[in-house]
């Protein structure tokens, strides 16, 4: 019994007509094209969103660049300049920085003197405290 059954299973082959294969492959190709179109559309949308963000960033950078530039002048390359000019400009920059540091230091010292010489006698505090309660 077992042997005859195997022969019957071997004889049954699935036969699909040629137009069936055409329909199957047409469906597969259309599905593939649909997926490709979907992913292409998705990437194009993301690209344009990225492009908008890039333009917004360049606008912000141009505003920052204009705010940080010294009268629109760009820094020059020191190699192309005369050494005396470079030394003089460097000295001027260092003098400016030194004077700014000195001014900050003087301001800190002045604030420290104000804080340390403040009159904080206990009777002044208690008098103000009692007057504010009344």
C-alpha positions as CSV (number, residue, x, y, z in Angstrom):
1,X,0.0,0.0,0.0
2,X,2.7,2.4,0.9
3,X,4.5,2.0,-2.5
4,X,1.5,2.8,-4.6
5,X,0.8,5.9,-2.7
6,X,4.3,7.2,-3.3
7,X,3.9,6.6,-7.0
8,X,0.7,8.5,-7.0
9,X,2.3,11.5,-5.3
10,X,5.1,11.5,-7.7
11,X,2.8,11.5,-10.7
12,X,0.9,14.6,-9.4
13,X,2.8,17.6,-10.5
14,X,1.5,21.1,-10.3
15,X,1.2,22.4,-13.8
16,X,0.6,26.1,-14.3
17,X,-0.3,27.4,-17.6
18,X,2.0,30.0,-19.3
19,X,-0.5,32.8,-18.7
20,X,-0.5,32.0,-15.0
21,X,3.3,32.5,-14.8
22,X,2.8,35.8,-16.7
23,X,0.2,36.9,-14.1
24,X,2.4,35.9,-11.2
25,X,5.5,37.7,-12.6
26,X,3.5,40.8,-13.6
27,X,2.2,41.0,-10.0
28,X,5.7,40.6,-8.6
29,X,7.2,43.3,-10.9
30,X,4.3,45.7,-10.2
31,X,4.8,45.2,-6.5
32,X,8.5,45.8,-6.8
33,X,7.9,49.0,-8.8
34,X,5.4,50.2,-6.2
35,X,7.9,49.6,-3.4
36,X,10.6,51.4,-5.4
37,X,8.3,54.4,-6.1
38,X,7.2,54.5,-2.4
39,X,10.8,54.6,-1.1
40,X,11.9,57.1,-3.8
41,X,9.0,59.4,-2.8
42,X,9.9,59.0,0.8
43,X,13.6,59.8,0.3
44,X,12.7,62.8,-1.9
45,X,10.5,64.3,0.8
46,X,13.2,63.8,3.4
47,X,15.8,65.4,1.0
48,X,13.6,68.5,0.6
49,X,13.1,68.7,4.3
50,X,16.8,68.5,4.8
51,X,17.4,71.1,2.2
52,X,15.0,73.5,4.0
53,X,16.8,73.0,7.2
54,X,20.1,73.6,5.5
55,X,18.9,76.9,4.1
56,X,17.6,78.0,7.5
57,X,21.0,77.1,9.0
58,X,22.9,79.1,6.3
59,X,20.7,82.1,7.0
60,X,21.4,81.9,10.8
61,X,25.1,81.4,10.1
62,X,25.2,84.5,7.8
63,X,23.6,86.5,10.5
64,X,26.2,85.2,13.0
65,X,29.0,85.8,10.6
66,X,27.9,89.4,10.0
67,X,27.6,90.0,13.8
68,X,31.1,88.6,14.5
69,X,33.0,90.2,11.6
70,X,34.9,93.4,12.2
71,X,33.3,95.8,9.7
72,X,33.1,93.0,7.1
73,X,36.9,92.7,7.0
74,X,38.3,89.1,6.8
75,X,41.4,88.1,8.6
76,X,44.4,88.1,6.4
77,X,46.9,85.3,6.1
78,X,50.0,86.3,8.1
79,X,52.3,84.5,5.6
80,X,51.4,87.0,2.9
81,X,51.9,90.1,5.1
82,X,55.1,91.9,6.0
83,X,56.6,90.6,9.3
84,X,56.7,94.1,10.9
85,X,53.0,94.6,10.1
86,X,52.1,91.3,11.6
87,X,54.2,91.9,14.8
88,X,52.6,95.4,15.2
89,X,49.1,94.1,14.8
90,X,49.8,91.2,17.2
91,X,51.2,93.6,19.7
92,X,48.1,95.8,19.4
93,X,45.8,92.8,19.9
94,X,47.7,91.7,23.0
95,X,47.6,95.3,24.4
96,X,43.8,95.4,23.9
97,X,43.4,92.0,25.6
98,X,45.7,93.1,28.4
99,X,43.7,96.3,29.0
100,X,40.4,94.4,28.9
101,X,41.8,91.9,31.5
102,X,43.0,94.8,33.6
103,X,39.6,96.5,33.5
104,X,37.9,93.3,34.6
105,X,40.4,92.8,37.4
106,X,39.9,96.4,38.6
107,X,36.1,95.9,38.5
108,X,36.4,92.6,40.6
109,X,38.7,94.4,43.1
110,X,36.3,97.2,43.4
111,X,33.3,94.9,44.0
112,X,35.4,93.0,46.5
113,X,36.2,96.2,48.4
114,X,32.5,97.2,48.4
115,X,31.5,93.8,49.8
116,X,34.3,93.7,52.5
117,X,33.8,97.2,53.7
118,X,30.0,97.0,54.0
119,X,28.7,98.0,57.5
120,X,26.8,95.0,58.8
121,X,26.6,96.0,62.4
122,X,24.0,93.9,64.3
123,X,22.1,96.9,65.5
124,X,21.5,98.2,62.0
125,X,20.0,94.8,61.0
126,X,17.8,94.5,64.0
127,X,16.6,98.1,63.7
128,X,15.6,97.5,60.1
129,X,14.1,94.2,60.9
130,X,12.0,95.6,63.7
131,X,10.9,98.7,61.6
132,X,9.7,96.5,58.8
133,X,7.5,94.4,61.1
134,X,5.7,97.5,62.4
